[in-house]
Amino acid sequence: MQDASRSATSQVKAHLAAPRVPPGDASPVWERALAEEMERTLVAGYACAMALDSECMRLERRVHELAREVRASSREVGALRHAEHELGEREGELHALRDLLHELQEQVAERRARVRGADARNGG
């Protein structure tokens, strides 16, 4: 999951690093194609965020399970600490990815608005 999260995060960051304003007089076709590519990245990113969320829920259940076992046996303390650490890492990844996805969603909306404006000016 970490590799998928890193990949999704790097793809979103690449789009966010791209110029917000098209170079020169970019055509509406170019703008539309870029917006569609960004939307595909958003879909993949949201799918990754859902998988991370699911993993967080699984880890939370594991932490609770281990916490119950720790009460019965102190041997599980290491496993509990490890599960809590993993949960913290996944939650951090999830929050960071959601923040990036929100920012990318705003850029997609801006590009789509420019495309609609260009289409309206061109009568199409």
N, CA, C and O atoms as CSV, one atom per row, in Angstrom:
chain,resi,resn,atom,element,x,y,z
A,1,MET,N,N,0.818,-1.194,0.000
A,1,MET,CA,C,0.000,0.000,0.000
A,1,MET,C,C,0.858,1.252,0.000
A,1,MET,O,O,0.494,2.258,-0.608
A,2,GLN,N,N,2.004,1.192,0.686
A,2,GLN,CA,C,2.851,2.374,0.742
A,2,GLN,C,C,3.324,2.773,-0.647
A,2,GLN,O,O,3.393,3.962,-0.959
A,3,ASP,N,N,3.650,1.792,-1.487
A,3,ASP,CA,C,4.099,2.114,-2.844
A,3,ASP,C,C,2.981,2.772,-3.647
A,3,ASP,O,O,3.223,3.734,-4.376
A,4,ALA,N,N,1.772,2.266,-3.519
A,4,ALA,CA,C,0.633,2.857,-4.232
A,4,ALA,C,C,0.381,4.270,-3.742
A,4,ALA,O,O,0.090,5.171,-4.529
A,5,SER,N,N,0.496,4.455,-2.439
A,5,SER,CA,C,0.288,5.789,-1.864
A,5,SER,C,C,1.359,6.752,-2.357
A,5,SER,O,O,1.059,7.891,-2.716
A,6,ARG,N,N,2.603,6.297,-2.375
A,6,ARG,CA,C,3.700,7.151,-2.867
A,6,ARG,C,C,3.509,7.490,-4.341
A,6,ARG,O,O,3.742,8.624,-4.759
A,7,SER,N,N,3.084,6.503,-5.122
A,7,SER,CA,C,2.874,6.728,-6.547
A,7,SER,C,C,1.749,7.742,-6.777
A,7,SER,O,O,1.899,8.675,-7.565
A,8,ALA,N,N,0.633,7.553,-6.090
A,8,ALA,CA,C,-0.493,8.480,-6.232
A,8,ALA,C,C,-0.077,9.878,-5.793
A,8,ALA,O,O,-0.394,10.865,-6.456
A,9,THR,N,N,0.629,9.954,-4.677
A,9,THR,CA,C,1.082,11.247,-4.167
A,9,THR,C,C,2.020,11.923,-5.154
A,9,THR,O,O,1.906,13.126,-5.389
A,10,SER,N,N,2.944,11.168,-5.733
A,10,SER,CA,C,3.885,11.786,-6.681
A,10,SER,C,C,3.176,12.238,-7.953
A,10,SER,O,O,3.536,13.269,-8.521
A,11,GLN,N,N,2.177,11.488,-8.408
A,11,GLN,CA,C,1.433,11.906,-9.602
A,11,GLN,C,C,0.655,13.185,-9.332
A,11,GLN,O,O,0.630,14.089,-10.167
A,12,VAL,N,N,0.021,13.263,-8.172
A,12,VAL,CA,C,-0.730,14.471,-7.821
A,12,VAL,C,C,0.225,15.651,-7.702
A,12,VAL,O,O,-0.057,16.734,-8.214
A,13,LYS,N,N,1.350,15.447,-7.030
A,13,LYS,CA,C,2.333,16.529,-6.875
A,13,LYS,C,C,2.858,17.004,-8.225
A,13,LYS,O,O,3.093,18.198,-8.411
A,14,ALA,N,N,3.043,16.084,-9.165
A,14,ALA,CA,C,3.516,16.467,-10.503
A,14,ALA,C,C,2.511,17.393,-11.179
A,14,ALA,O,O,2.893,18.384,-11.802
A,15,HIS,N,N,1.233,17.070,-11.055
A,15,HIS,CA,C,0.206,17.941,-11.633
A,15,HIS,C,C,0.175,19.290,-10.924
A,15,HIS,O,O,0.022,20.332,-11.561
A,16,LEU,N,N,0.322,19.263,-9.609
A,16,LEU,CA,C,0.272,20.516,-8.849
A,16,LEU,C,C,1.471,21.402,-9.155
A,16,LEU,O,O,1.380,22.626,-9.054
A,17,ALA,N,N,2.596,20.794,-9.529
A,17,ALA,CA,C,3.799,21.562,-9.843
A,17,ALA,C,C,3.738,22.174,-11.245
A,17,ALA,O,O,4.487,23.098,-11.561
A,18,ALA,N,N,2.847,21.655,-12.070
A,18,ALA,CA,C,2.712,22.176,-13.436
A,18,ALA,C,C,2.168,23.598,-13.375
A,18,ALA,O,O,1.461,23.955,-12.433
A,19,PRO,N,N,2.494,24.404,-14.368
A,19,PRO,CA,C,1.981,25.782,-14.386
A,19,PRO,C,C,0.457,25.794,-14.357
A,19,PRO,O,O,-0.191,25.014,-15.054
A,20,ARG,N,N,-0.109,26.684,-13.546
A,20,ARG,CA,C,-1.567,26.783,-13.450
A,20,ARG,C,C,-2.141,27.490,-14.663
A,20,ARG,O,O,-3.275,27.224,-15.063
A,21,VAL,N,N,-1.374,28.381,-15.245
A,21,VAL,CA,C,-1.820,29.121,-16.418
A,21,VAL,C,C,-1.141,28.483,-17.623
A,21,VAL,O,O,0.070,28.264,-17.607
A,22,PRO,N,N,-1.898,28.189,-18.649
A,22,PRO,CA,C,-1.325,27.517,-19.815
A,22,PRO,C,C,-0.256,28.373,-20.490
A,22,PRO,O,O,-0.324,29.602,-20.467
A,23,PRO,N,N,0.728,27.711,-21.088
A,23,PRO,CA,C,1.776,28.451,-21.784
A,23,PRO,C,C,1.234,29.152,-23.023
A,23,PRO,O,O,0.524,28.552,-23.830
A,24,GLY,N,N,1.572,30.406,-23.163
A,24,GLY,CA,C,1.147,31.159,-24.350
A,24,GLY,C,C,-0.348,31.129,-24.521
A,24,GLY,O,O,-1.104,31.278,-23.561
A,25,ASP,N,N,-0.762,30.938,-25.737
A,25,ASP,CA,C,-2.188,30.850,-26.042
A,25,ASP,C,C,-2.559,29.388,-26.256
A,25,ASP,O,O,-2.839,28.959,-27.376
A,26,ALA,N,N,-2.556,28.633,-25.162
A,26,ALA,CA,C,-2.889,27.216,-25.266
A,26,ALA,C,C,-4.328,27.066,-25.749
A,26,ALA,O,O,-5.223,27.810,-25.350
A,27,SER,N,N,-4.512,26.110,-26.591
A,27,SER,CA,C,-5.843,25.899,-27.154
A,27,SER,C,C,-6.760,25.245,-26.125
A,27,SER,O,O,-6.301,24.585,-25.193
A,28,PRO,N,N,-8.060,25.439,-26.310
A,28,PRO,CA,C,-9.008,24.750,-25.433
A,28,PRO,C,C,-8.836,23.228,-25.494
A,28,PRO,O,O,-9.101,22.532,-24.515
A,29,VAL,N,N,-8.395,22.723,-26.632
A,29,VAL,CA,C,-8.175,21.284,-26.768
A,29,VAL,C,C,-7.073,20.841,-25.801
A,29,VAL,O,O,-7.192,19.812,-25.137
A,30,TRP,N,N,-5.997,21.637,-25.732
A,30,TRP,CA,C,-4.892,21.335,-24.815
A,30,TRP,C,C,-5.387,21.404,-23.371
A,30,TRP,O,O,-5.098,20.518,-22.566
A,31,GLU,N,N,-6.128,22.450,-23.051
A,31,GLU,CA,C,-6.663,22.623,-21.697
A,31,GLU,C,C,-7.574,21.456,-21.325
A,31,GLU,O,O,-7.492,20.920,-20.220
A,32,ARG,N,N,-8.443,21.071,-22.261
A,32,ARG,CA,C,-9.385,19.977,-22.006
A,32,ARG,C,C,-8.623,18.668,-21.781
A,32,ARG,O,O,-8.950,17.909,-20.868
A,33,ALA,N,N,-7.619,18.405,-22.602
A,33,ALA,CA,C,-6.835,17.172,-22.462
A,33,ALA,C,C,-6.114,17.141,-21.109
A,33,ALA,O,O,-6.079,16.108,-20.441
A,34,LEU,N,N,-5.547,18.269,-20.718
A,34,LEU,CA,C,-4.853,18.326,-19.430
A,34,LEU,C,C,-5.846,18.145,-18.280
A,34,LEU,O,O,-5.551,17.435,-17.318
A,35,ALA,N,N,-7.005,18.770,-18.368
A,35,ALA,CA,C,-8.021,18.614,-17.322
A,35,ALA,C,C,-8.458,17.155,-17.215
A,35,ALA,O,O,-8.647,16.643,-16.112
A,36,GLU,N,N,-8.618,16.489,-18.348
A,36,GLU,CA,C,-9.014,15.078,-18.333
A,36,GLU,C,C,-7.925,14.214,-17.711
A,36,GLU,O,O,-8.227,13.280,-16.968
A,37,GLU,N,N,-6.669,14.513,-18.004
A,37,GLU,CA,C,-5.556,13.770,-17.413
A,37,GLU,C,C,-5.526,13.989,-15.892
A,37,GLU,O,O,-5.302,13.054,-15.124
A,38,MET,N,N,-5.753,15.226,-15.481
A,38,MET,CA,C,-5.778,15.534,-14.051
A,38,MET,C,C,-6.940,14.812,-13.372
A,38,MET,O,O,-6.800,14.335,-12.246
A,39,GLU,N,N,-8.073,14.732,-14.043
A,39,GLU,CA,C,-9.231,14.034,-13.476
A,39,GLU,C,C,-8.947,12.541,-13.312
A,39,GLU,O,O,-9.373,11.935,-12.329
A,40,ARG,N,N,-8.233,11.945,-14.267
A,40,ARG,CA,C,-7.861,10.530,-14.133
A,40,ARG,C,C,-6.945,10.340,-12.923
A,40,ARG,O,O,-7.059,9.357,-12.191
A,41,THR,N,N,-6.034,11.302,-12.724
A,41,THR,CA,C,-5.158,11.237,-11.564
A,41,THR,C,C,-5.974,11.379,-10.279
A,41,THR,O,O,-5.697,10.703,-9.288
A,42,LEU,N,N,-6.970,12.250,-10.295
A,42,LEU,CA,C,-7.841,12.398,-9.124
A,42,LEU,C,C,-8.561,11.090,-8.805
A,42,LEU,O,O,-8.625,10.683,-7.645
A,43,VAL,N,N,-9.096,10.442,-9.815
A,43,VAL,CA,C,-9.811,9.185,-9.605
A,43,VAL,C,C,-8.872,8.148,-8.988
A,43,VAL,O,O,-9.230,7.476,-8.021
A,44,ALA,N,N,-7.675,8.023,-9.551
A,44,ALA,CA,C,-6.701,7.065,-9.013
A,44,ALA,C,C,-6.299,7.456,-7.589
A,44,ALA,O,O,-6.137,6.597,-6.723
A,45,GLY,N,N,-6.143,8.741,-7.362
A,45,GLY,CA,C,-5.774,9.210,-6.029
A,45,GLY,C,C,-6.856,8.944,-5.006
A,45,GLY,O,O,-6.564,8.528,-3.885
A,46,TYR,N,N,-8.111,9.182,-5.383
A,46,TYR,CA,C,-9.218,8.909,-4.460
A,46,TYR,C,C,-9.343,7.408,-4.199
A,46,TYR,O,O,-9.666,7.002,-3.083
A,47,ALA,N,N,-9.092,6.588,-5.208
A,47,ALA,CA,C,-9.109,5.132,-5.000
A,47,ALA,C,C,-8.018,4.735,-4.005
A,47,ALA,O,O,-8.239,3.887,-3.140
A,48,CYS,N,N,-6.856,5.343,-4.128
A,48,CYS,CA,C,-5.765,5.070,-3.199
A,48,CYS,C,C,-6.135,5.548,-1.794
A,48,CYS,O,O,-5.850,4.862,-0.812
A,49,ALA,N,N,-6.760,6.704,-1.695
A,49,ALA,CA,C,-7.181,7.222,-0.395
A,49,ALA,C,C,-8.200,6.284,0.251
A,49,ALA,O,O,-8.161,6.066,1.462
A,50,MET,N,N,-9.106,5.731,-0.547
A,50,MET,CA,C,-10.084,4.783,-0.003
A,50,MET,C,C,-9.388,3.524,0.508
A,50,MET,O,O,-9.751,2.994,1.558
A,51,ALA,N,N,-8.393,3.049,-0.234
A,51,ALA,CA,C,-7.646,1.864,0.204
A,51,ALA,C,C,-6.879,2.160,1.490
A,51,ALA,O,O,-6.828,1.325,2.393
A,52,LEU,N,N,-6.283,3.351,1.571
A,52,LEU,CA,C,-5.583,3.745,2.797
A,52,LEU,C,C,-6.552,3.832,3.966
A,52,LEU,O,O,-6.234,3.400,5.074
A,53,ASP,N,N,-7.711,4.379,3.728
A,53,ASP,CA,C,-8.718,4.490,4.778
A,53,ASP,C,C,-9.116,3.100,5.271
A,53,ASP,O,O,-9.260,2.876,6.473
A,54,SER,N,N,-9.290,2.187,4.347
A,54,SER,CA,C,-9.630,0.806,4.703
A,54,SER,C,C,-8.510,0.180,5.524
A,54,SER,O,O,-8.769,-0.517,6.505
A,55,GLU,N,N,-7.270,0.427,5.125
A,55,GLU,CA,C,-6.135,-0.108,5.871
A,55,GLU,C,C,-6.076,0.495,7.275
A,55,GLU,O,O,-5.755,-0.197,8.241
A,56,CYS,N,N,-6.384,1.773,7.380
A,56,CYS,CA,C,-6.415,2.417,8.708
A,56,CYS,C,C,-7.464,1.759,9.594
A,56,CYS,O,O,-7.216,1.509,10.773
A,57,MET,N,N,-8.625,1.482,9.035
A,57,MET,CA,C,-9.676,0.835,9.820
A,57,MET,C,C,-9.234,-0.562,10.263
A,57,MET,O,O,-9.492,-0.973,11.394
A,58,ARG,N,N,-8.563,-1.289,9.357
A,58,ARG,CA,C,-8.055,-2.618,9.703
A,58,ARG,C,C,-7.034,-2.509,10.829
A,58,ARG,O,O,-7.070,-3.292,11.779
A,59,LEU,N,N,-6.129,-1.545,10.729
A,59,LEU,CA,C,-5.110,-1.368,11.761
A,59,LEU,C,C,-5.729,-0.931,13.090
A,59,LEU,O,O,-5.279,-1.354,14.155
A,60,GLU,N,N,-6.746,-0.095,13.029
A,60,GLU,CA,C,-7.426,0.300,14.265
A,60,GLU,C,C,-8.044,-0.909,14.954
A,60,GLU,O,O,-7.949,-1.051,16.173
A,61,ARG,N,N,-8.678,-1.783,14.168
A,61,ARG,CA,C,-9.246,-3.004,14.748
A,61,ARG,C,C,-8.147,-3.857,15.373
A,61,ARG,O,O,-8.320,-4.420,16.454
A,62,ARG,N,N,-7.010,-3.943,14.673
A,62,ARG,CA,C,-5.875,-4.734,15.181
A,62,ARG,C,C,-5.341,-4.135,16.486
A,62,ARG,O,O,-5.027,-4.867,17.424
A,63,VAL,N,N,-5.240,-2.815,16.543
A,63,VAL,CA,C,-4.766,-2.155,17.761
A,63,VAL,C,C,-5.703,-2.471,18.923
A,63,VAL,O,O,-5.247,-2.802,20.017
A,64,HIS,N,N,-7.005,-2.370,18.690
A,64,HIS,CA,C,-7.969,-2.663,19.749
A,64,HIS,C,C,-7.888,-4.125,20.185
A,64,HIS,O,O,-7.970,-4.447,21.370
A,65,GLU,N,N,-7.724,-4.999,19.190
A,65,GLU,CA,C,-7.603,-6.427,19.470
A,65,GLU,C,C,-6.355,-6.690,20.323
A,65,GLU,O,O,-6.411,-7.414,21.317
A,66,LEU,N,N,-5.238,-6.094,19.919
A,66,LEU,CA,C,-3.993,-6.284,20.670
A,66,LEU,C,C,-4.077,-5.667,22.065
A,66,LEU,O,O,-3.524,-6.202,23.026
A,67,ALA,N,N,-4.765,-4.550,22.163
A,67,ALA,CA,C,-4.914,-3.915,23.474
A,67,ALA,C,C,-5.658,-4.847,24.432
A,67,ALA,O,O,-5.317,-4.932,25.612
A,68,ARG,N,N,-6.667,-5.540,23.925
A,68,ARG,CA,C,-7.382,-6.515,24.764
A,68,ARG,C,C,-6.456,-7.654,25.167
A,68,ARG,O,O,-6.470,-8.111,26.309
A,69,GLU,N,N,-5.643,-8.109,24.196
A,69,GLU,CA,C,-4.719,-9.205,24.486
A,69,GLU,C,C,-3.633,-8.782,25.466
A,69,GLU,O,O,-3.198,-9.585,26.292
A,70,VAL,N,N,-3.195,-7.541,25.385
A,70,VAL,CA,C,-2.140,-7.042,26.274
A,70,VAL,C,C,-2.598,-7.121,27.720
A,70,VAL,O,O,-1.820,-7.425,28.625
A,71,ARG,N,N,-3.872,-6.842,27.912
A,71,ARG,CA,C,-4.396,-6.943,29.283
A,71,ARG,C,C,-4.217,-8.361,29.821
A,71,ARG,O,O,-3.982,-8.566,31.012
A,72,ALA,N,N,-4.335,-9.342,28.909
A,72,ALA,CA,C,-4.197,-10.734,29.318
A,72,ALA,C,C,-2.736,-11.184,29.324
A,72,ALA,O,O,-2.360,-12.067,30.095
A,73,SER,N,N,-1.916,-10.579,28.466
A,73,SER,CA,C,-0.530,-11.029,28.347
A,73,SER,C,C,0.359,-9.863,27.936
A,73,SER,O,O,0.093,-9.195,26.937
A,74,SER,N,N,1.396,-9.625,28.695
A,74,SER,CA,C,2.289,-8.508,28.391
A,74,SER,C,C,3.209,-8.806,27.208
A,74,SER,O,O,3.941,-7.917,26.772
A,75,ARG,N,N,3.193,-10.028,26.678
A,75,ARG,CA,C,4.044,-10.376,25.526
A,75,ARG,C,C,3.635,-9.628,24.266
A,75,ARG,O,O,4.453,-9.469,23.359
A,76,GLU,N,N,2.415,-9.175,24.187
A,76,GLU,CA,C,1.899,-8.524,22.980
A,76,GLU,C,C,2.184,-7.024,22.920
A,76,GLU,O,O,1.753,-6.358,21.978
A,77,VAL,N,N,2.891,-6.488,23.889
A,77,VAL,CA,C,3.147,-5.048,23.929
A,77,VAL,C,C,3.895,-4.585,22.677
A,77,VAL,O,O,3.560,-3.547,22.108
A,78,GLY,N,N,4.898,-5.341,22.248
A,78,GLY,CA,C,5.657,-4.982,21.047
A,78,GLY,C,C,4.786,-4.964,19.804
A,78,GLY,O,O,4.897,-4.061,18.974
A,79,ALA,N,N,3.920,-5.962,19.675
A,79,ALA,CA,C,3.017,-6.020,18.521
A,79,ALA,C,C,2.043,-4.848,18.551
A,79,ALA,O,O,1.721,-4.273,17.512
A,80,LEU,N,N,1.582,-4.501,19.733
A,80,LEU,CA,C,0.671,-3.361,19.865
A,80,LEU,C,C,1.360,-2.069,19.459
A,80,LEU,O,O,0.789,-1.266,18.720
A,81,ARG,N,N,2.562,-1.865,19.927
A,81,ARG,CA,C,3.309,-0.655,19.559
A,81,ARG,C,C,3.541,-0.591,18.057
A,81,ARG,O,O,3.414,0.471,17.448
A,82,HIS,N,N,3.882,-1.726,17.464
A,82,HIS,CA,C,4.119,-1.769,16.019
A,82,HIS,C,C,2.830,-1.422,15.253
A,82,HIS,O,O,2.860,-0.635,14.307
A,83,ALA,N,N,1.714,-2.010,15.665
A,83,ALA,CA,C,0.440,-1.735,14.996
A,83,ALA,C,C,0.051,-0.269,15.153
A,83,ALA,O,O,-0.443,0.345,14.208
A,84,GLU,N,N,0.271,0.298,16.345
A,84,GLU,CA,C,-0.036,1.715,16.551
A,84,GLU,C,C,0.846,2.595,15.665
A,84,GLU,O,O,0.379,3.594,15.118
A,85,HIS,N,N,2.112,2.226,15.524
A,85,HIS,CA,C,3.037,2.990,14.672
A,85,HIS,C,C,2.585,2.929,13.209
A,85,HIS,O,O,2.551,3.947,12.518
A,86,GLU,N,N,2.239,1.726,12.750
A,86,GLU,CA,C,1.760,1.577,11.368
A,86,GLU,C,C,0.495,2.385,11.134
A,86,GLU,O,O,0.344,3.037,10.101
A,87,LEU,N,N,-0.400,2.337,12.091
A,87,LEU,CA,C,-1.645,3.094,11.971
A,87,LEU,C,C,-1.350,4.585,11.858
A,87,LEU,O,O,-1.938,5.268,11.019
A,88,GLY,N,N,-0.463,5.090,12.677
A,88,GLY,CA,C,-0.093,6.502,12.609
A,88,GLY,C,C,0.497,6.877,11.258
A,88,GLY,O,O,0.184,7.932,10.707
A,89,GLU,N,N,1.356,6.002,10.725
A,89,GLU,CA,C,1.949,6.274,9.407
A,89,GLU,C,C,0.888,6.299,8.316
A,89,GLU,O,O,0.873,7.216,7.495
A,90,ARG,N,N,-0.002,5.306,8.293
A,90,ARG,CA,C,-1.043,5.261,7.265
A,90,ARG,C,C,-1.977,6.453,7.376
A,90,ARG,O,O,-2.370,7.030,6.362
A,91,GLU,N,N,-2.337,6.829,8.600
A,91,GLU,CA,C,-3.210,7.993,8.771
A,91,GLU,C,C,-2.528,9.259,8.275
A,91,GLU,O,O,-3.176,10.123,7.684
A,92,GLY,N,N,-1.225,9.374,8.510
A,92,GLY,CA,C,-0.479,10.524,8.000
A,92,GLY,C,C,-0.472,10.553,6.481
A,92,GLY,O,O,-0.681,11.603,5.875
A,93,GLU,N,N,-0.231,9.396,5.864
A,93,GLU,CA,C,-0.258,9.302,4.400
A,93,GLU,C,C,-1.629,9.679,3.867
A,93,GLU,O,O,-1.746,10.410,2.883
A,94,LEU,N,N,-2.663,9.174,4.522
A,94,LEU,CA,C,-4.028,9.430,4.078
A,94,LEU,C,C,-4.358,10.915,4.146
A,94,LEU,O,O,-4.919,11.464,3.197
A,95,HIS,N,N,-4.024,11.566,5.238
A,95,HIS,CA,C,-4.320,12.995,5.379
A,95,HIS,C,C,-3.540,13.821,4.355
A,95,HIS,O,O,-4.084,14.754,3.764
A,96,ALA,N,N,-2.267,13.479,4.144
A,96,ALA,CA,C,-1.459,14.216,3.169
A,96,ALA,C,C,-2.018,14.043,1.762
A,96,ALA,O,O,-2.106,15.009,1.003
A,97,LEU,N,N,-2.395,12.818,1.415
A,97,LEU,CA,C,-2.943,12.554,0.088
A,97,LEU,C,C,-4.268,13.286,-0.102
A,97,LEU,O,O,-4.506,13.859,-1.165
A,98,ARG,N,N,-5.122,13.274,0.897
A,98,ARG,CA,C,-6.403,13.984,0.778
A,98,ARG,C,C,-6.194,15.485,0.591
A,98,ARG,O,O,-6.910,16.116,-0.187
A,99,ASP,N,N,-5.224,16.061,1.295
A,99,ASP,CA,C,-4.928,17.488,1.111
A,99,ASP,C,C,-4.490,17.772,-0.321
A,99,ASP,O,O,-4.944,18.739,-0.931
A,100,LEU,N,N,-3.605,16.926,-0.860
A,100,LEU,CA,C,-3.132,17.113,-2.234
A,100,LEU,C,C,-4.272,16.938,-3.229
A,100,LEU,O,O,-4.383,17.700,-4.189
A,101,LEU,N,N,-5.112,15.943,-3.005
A,101,LEU,CA,C,-6.238,15.711,-3.910
A,101,LEU,C,C,-7.193,16.894,-3.917
A,101,LEU,O,O,-7.720,17.261,-4.967
A,102,HIS,N,N,-7.417,17.486,-2.767
A,102,HIS,CA,C,-8.281,18.661,-2.693
A,102,HIS,C,C,-7.689,19.807,-3.522
A,102,HIS,O,O,-8.406,20.480,-4.262
A,103,GLU,N,N,-6.404,20.015,-3.394
A,103,GLU,CA,C,-5.738,21.077,-4.155
A,103,GLU,C,C,-5.819,20.800,-5.657
A,103,GLU,O,O,-6.071,21.709,-6.448
A,104,LEU,N,N,-5.606,19.546,-6.045
A,104,LEU,CA,C,-5.692,19.192,-7.464
A,104,LEU,C,C,-7.119,19.368,-7.972
A,104,LEU,O,O,-7.323,19.827,-9.096
A,105,GLN,N,N,-8.101,19.010,-7.162
A,105,GLN,CA,C,-9.506,19.186,-7.562
A,105,GLN,C,C,-9.790,20.652,-7.872
A,105,GLN,O,O,-10.501,20.957,-8.829
A,106,GLU,N,N,-9.243,21.555,-7.074
A,106,GLU,CA,C,-9.428,22.986,-7.331
A,106,GLU,C,C,-8.794,23.390,-8.661
A,106,GLU,O,O,-9.370,24.184,-9.405
A,107,GLN,N,N,-7.615,22.850,-8.964
A,107,GLN,CA,C,-6.971,23.175,-10.236
A,107,GLN,C,C,-7.763,22.630,-11.411
A,107,GLN,O,O,-7.873,23.296,-12.441
A,108,VAL,N,N,-8.311,21.444,-11.279
A,108,VAL,CA,C,-9.129,20.871,-12.351
A,108,VAL,C,C,-10.334,21.766,-12.601
A,108,VAL,O,O,-10.688,22.025,-13.751
A,109,ALA,N,N,-10.963,22.239,-11.534
A,109,ALA,CA,C,-12.123,23.121,-11.682
A,109,ALA,C,C,-11.739,24.403,-12.408
A,109,ALA,O,O,-12.491,24.889,-13.253
A,110,GLU,N,N,-10.561,24.957,-12.080
A,110,GLU,CA,C,-10.091,26.169,-12.776
A,110,GLU,C,C,-9.891,25.895,-14.264
A,110,GLU,O,O,-10.294,26.697,-15.106
A,111,ARG,N,N,-9.271,24.767,-14.583
A,111,ARG,CA,C,-9.025,24.439,-15.994
A,111,ARG,C,C,-10.339,24.221,-16.733
A,111,ARG,O,O,-10.511,24.687,-17.859
A,112,ARG,N,N,-11.253,23.520,-16.102
A,112,ARG,CA,C,-12.553,23.280,-16.730
A,112,ARG,C,C,-13.279,24.607,-16.978
A,112,ARG,O,O,-13.936,24.764,-18.007
A,113,ALA,N,N,-13.169,25.548,-16.059
A,113,ALA,CA,C,-13.798,26.860,-16.240
A,113,ALA,C,C,-13.168,27.590,-17.422
A,113,ALA,O,O,-13.875,28.231,-18.201
A,114,ARG,N,N,-11.843,27.500,-17.565
A,114,ARG,CA,C,-11.177,28.140,-18.714
A,114,ARG,C,C,-11.635,27.506,-20.026
A,114,ARG,O,O,-11.846,28.206,-21.016
A,115,VAL,N,N,-11.788,26.185,-20.031
A,115,VAL,CA,C,-12.243,25.496,-21.239
A,115,VAL,C,C,-13.658,25.942,-21.586
A,115,VAL,O,O,-13.956,26.227,-22.746
A,116,ARG,N,N,-14.532,26.001,-20.580
A,116,ARG,CA,C,-15.913,26.451,-20.838
A,116,ARG,C,C,-15.920,27.889,-21.351
A,116,ARG,O,O,-16.695,28.222,-22.247
A,117,GLY,N,N,-15.064,28.742,-20.792
A,117,GLY,CA,C,-14.981,30.131,-21.255
A,117,GLY,C,C,-14.501,30.215,-22.697
A,117,GLY,O,O,-15.035,30.983,-23.497
A,118,ALA,N,N,-13.484,29.414,-23.021
A,118,ALA,CA,C,-12.981,29.422,-24.393
A,118,ALA,C,C,-14.028,28.866,-25.358
A,118,ALA,O,O,-14.198,29.379,-26.465
A,119,ASP,N,N,-14.715,27.833,-24.936
A,119,ASP,CA,C,-15.771,27.262,-25.781
A,119,ASP,C,C,-16.872,28.297,-26.027
A,119,ASP,O,O,-17.381,28.414,-27.142
A,120,ALA,N,N,-17.235,29.042,-24.991
A,120,ALA,CA,C,-18.296,30.050,-25.131
A,120,ALA,C,C,-17.852,31.170,-26.072
A,120,ALA,O,O,-18.643,31.656,-26.881
A,121,ARG,N,N,-16.582,31.579,-25.963
A,121,ARG,CA,C,-16.069,32.628,-26.843
A,121,ARG,C,C,-16.015,32.170,-28.291
A,121,ARG,O,O,-16.187,32.960,-29.219
A,122,ASN,N,N,-15.773,30.873,-28.465
A,122,ASN,CA,C,-15.654,30.320,-29.830
A,122,ASN,C,C,-16.985,29.807,-30.359
A,122,ASN,O,O,-17.055,29.238,-31.448
A,123,GLY,N,N,-18.037,30.013,-29.576
A,123,GLY,CA,C,-19.358,29.614,-30.045
A,123,GLY,C,C,-19.589,28.118,-29.972
A,123,GLY,O,O,-20.462,27.592,-30.662
A,124,GLY,N,N,-18.805,27.414,-29.130
A,124,GLY,CA,C,-18.991,25.975,-29.127
A,124,GLY,C,C,-19.091,25.441,-27.803
A,124,GLY,O,O,-19.251,24.232,-27.635
